[in-house]
C-alpha cells in the first residue's frame, strides 16, 4: 500500500535574511514522510515548476524537513502556481512512494546491533 500524507494546518511564510530573494514558506504535513516519499515529492514538484516564472531562487534540495515542506526563495509571482504544483506533487508522491519494493538490508539486523553495542561500550569507557 502506498504511503499517504496530507497537507494539514495553515501555510506560513517568513522573510529570508537581507540579501536573499523571496520568502521561506512552510507547509505542514500530517506526519514525517519516508525518504522515498520525500524523493518522489521533490522530483514531481521540480517537474511541475520547470519552465515557470522565476524558479531560479527557489530552493528545492531539502524541500521535506520532518513533517513540513519548506521552500525558500518563494516570490509573489510563483505563489499561485506553487500551490497547484504542491497539490500535484503530494498526490503523485502518495501514489508512487509505496510502489517500489523496500530495499534489502546489507547485513542481518543482529550484526548491525553488534556494531552498535561495540560503539556503545567504547563511548561508555572513561577517558
C-alpha positions as CSV (number, residue, x, y, z in Angstrom):
1,X,0.0,0.0,0.0
2,X,1.4,3.4,-0.9
3,X,2.5,5.8,1.8
4,X,0.0,8.6,2.2
5,X,0.4,12.1,3.5
6,X,-1.9,15.2,3.6
7,X,-1.2,18.9,3.9
8,X,-2.6,20.0,7.3
9,X,-2.8,23.3,9.1
10,X,-2.0,26.7,7.8
11,X,0.8,27.5,5.4
12,X,3.2,30.1,6.9
13,X,5.7,32.4,5.4
14,X,8.6,34.4,6.8
15,X,11.1,36.7,5.2
16,X,14.5,35.5,4.4
17,X,17.7,37.3,5.6
18,X,18.7,40.5,3.8
19,X,20.4,39.8,0.6
20,X,18.3,36.7,-0.2
21,X,15.3,36.7,-2.6
22,X,11.8,35.7,-1.7
23,X,10.2,34.2,1.4
24,X,10.6,30.9,3.3
25,X,7.2,29.1,3.1
26,X,6.4,26.2,5.4
27,X,3.6,23.7,4.5
28,X,2.7,21.3,7.3
29,X,2.2,17.6,6.6
30,X,0.2,15.2,8.8
31,X,3.4,13.3,9.8
32,X,7.0,13.0,8.7
33,X,7.2,11.1,5.4
34,X,9.8,8.5,4.5
35,X,12.9,9.3,2.4
36,X,11.2,7.5,-0.5
37,X,8.1,9.7,-0.3
38,X,10.2,12.8,0.1
39,X,12.2,12.0,-3.0
40,X,9.1,11.2,-5.1
41,X,7.6,14.5,-3.9
42,X,10.6,16.6,-4.7
43,X,11.1,15.1,-8.1
44,X,7.4,15.8,-9.1
45,X,7.5,19.3,-7.6
46,X,10.6,20.1,-9.7
47,X,8.9,18.7,-12.8
48,X,5.8,20.8,-12.2
49,X,7.8,24.0,-11.7
50,X,10.2,23.7,-14.6
51,X,9.8,26.4,-17.2
52,X,7.8,28.6,-14.9
53,X,8.5,32.1,-13.8
54,X,11.5,32.9,-11.6
55,X,12.2,29.5,-10.2
56,X,16.0,30.2,-10.1
57,X,15.8,31.5,-6.5
58,X,13.6,28.6,-5.3
59,X,15.4,26.1,-3.1
60,X,14.1,22.5,-3.6
61,X,17.1,20.5,-2.4
62,X,15.7,19.9,1.1
63,X,12.0,20.5,0.4
64,X,10.8,18.0,3.0
65,X,12.1,18.6,6.5
66,X,10.5,16.5,9.2
67,X,6.7,16.9,8.9
68,X,7.0,20.1,6.8
69,X,7.5,21.1,3.3
70,X,9.9,24.0,3.4
71,X,10.5,26.1,0.3
72,X,13.0,29.0,0.5
73,X,13.1,31.7,-2.2
74,X,9.4,31.8,-3.0
75,X,8.4,35.0,-4.8
76,X,5.0,36.6,-5.3
77,X,4.6,35.6,-9.0
78,X,5.2,32.0,-8.0
79,X,2.7,31.7,-5.2
80,X,-0.4,30.6,-7.1
81,X,1.4,28.3,-9.5
82,X,3.3,26.8,-6.5
83,X,0.0,26.0,-4.7
84,X,-1.1,23.9,-7.6
85,X,2.3,22.3,-8.0
86,X,2.4,21.4,-4.3
87,X,-1.0,19.7,-4.6
88,X,0.0,17.7,-7.7
89,X,3.4,16.7,-6.1
90,X,1.8,15.5,-2.9
91,X,-0.8,13.5,-4.8
92,X,1.9,12.0,-7.1
93,X,4.1,11.1,-4.1
94,X,1.1,9.5,-2.4
95,X,0.5,7.3,-5.4
96,X,4.1,6.3,-6.1
97,X,6.1,6.2,-2.9
98,X,4.9,2.7,-1.9
99,X,5.2,1.1,-5.3
100,X,8.8,0.3,-5.1
101,X,9.9,-2.7,-3.0
102,X,11.5,-2.0,0.3
103,X,15.3,-2.0,-0.1
104,X,17.0,-5.1,1.2
105,X,19.4,-4.9,4.1
106,X,23.2,-5.1,3.6
107,X,23.6,-7.2,6.7
108,X,21.5,-9.1,9.3
109,X,19.9,-6.9,12.0
110,X,21.9,-8.8,14.7
111,X,25.1,-7.8,13.0
112,X,24.1,-4.1,13.0
113,X,23.1,-4.4,16.7
114,X,26.5,-5.9,17.5
115,X,28.3,-3.0,15.8
116,X,26.2,-0.5,17.8
117,X,26.9,-2.4,21.0
118,X,30.7,-2.2,20.4
119,X,30.4,1.6,19.8
120,X,28.2,2.0,22.9
121,X,30.8,0.2,25.1
122,X,33.5,2.4,23.7
123,X,31.5,5.5,24.4
124,X,30.9,4.3,28.0
125,X,34.7,3.9,28.7
126,X,36.2,6.7,30.8
127,X,38.9,8.8,29.0
